[in-house]
Amino acid sequence: MAETINLKLKIWRQKNSKSQGKFEMYDMPGVSTHMSFLEMMDVLNDRLIREGKDPVAFDHDCREGICGMCSMYINGRAHGPMKATTTCQLHMRHFENGETITIEPWRAASFPVIKDLTVDRTAFDKIIQAGGFISVNTGSAQDGNAIPIAKVKSDEAFDAAACIGCGACVAACKNASAMLFMSAKVSQLALLPQGHPERNDRVLKMVQTHDDAGFGNCTNTGACEAECPKEISISHIARLNREYLMAFLTKEA
């Protein structure tokens, strides 16, 4: 039989991006420790609906730690207290009986609140649209071994590609910088030969879009790496800086 705990939830409620939000308290008795955090939120919303109240809006999709939608700031940390864990993978056994859990949306000007815990991450999409792609000829798939790639390079590119674009790096950064996200996207393409033809244009356009969206700059505190659920390394930010400098110095006037 599952153990249960009693909790209090301190949740940020905000009607839209133009409204002034506030915290509201909710009692959550008898929460099963086998529940995921999102399942606990589902139980709360079911109760609010039965009571004729507005449910708490929050993002979710795959609930398997893949999509990056479950963006919640829990007790002062992006995705909660567990390392390398998304909110949907966080379970209630990691909280204490009688605990008050504070739940907020990502706090960044570039991620305006849509409602409650849901934020607009369109800025990430714009960065990807600016250069996070390669141009290839259509036709039959190329043989997997046609272009030799050193294993250390392919492994590093794969690690960068693990970024799910959740925005935890932005939420954790004191400057609300998206440098970790952007550097992961730049790295995964810069490390592979397929990404080389557009290498310089890519990094210049993505950095410009990043800055235009209002994200801050990196000051190397490492908070982004510490809170990233996929443990993306800040070494990719160093590569991004090198890529940008090389592109800037060699671009045509």
Secondary structure as GFF3:
##gff-version 3
##sequence-region A 1 253
A	DSSP	beta_strand	4	13	.	.	.	ID=ss1
A	DSSP	beta_strand	22	32	.	.	.	ID=ss2
A	DSSP	alpha_helix	37	50	.	.	.	ID=ss3
A	DSSP	beta_strand	73	74	.	.	.	ID=ss4
A	DSSP	beta_strand	77	78	.	.	.	ID=ss5
A	DSSP	three_ten_helix	87	89	.	.	.	ID=ss6
A	DSSP	three_ten_helix	92	94	.	.	.	ID=ss7
A	DSSP	beta_strand	100	104	.	.	.	ID=ss8
A	DSSP	beta_strand	113	115	.	.	.	ID=ss9
A	DSSP	beta_strand	118	119	.	.	.	ID=ss10
A	DSSP	alpha_helix	122	131	.	.	.	ID=ss11
A	DSSP	alpha_helix	151	161	.	.	.	ID=ss12
A	DSSP	alpha_helix	168	172	.	.	.	ID=ss13
A	DSSP	alpha_helix	179	190	.	.	.	ID=ss14
A	DSSP	three_ten_helix	193	195	.	.	.	ID=ss15
A	DSSP	alpha_helix	199	212	.	.	.	ID=ss16
A	DSSP	alpha_helix	223	227	.	.	.	ID=ss17
A	DSSP	alpha_helix	235	250	.	.	.	ID=ss18
###
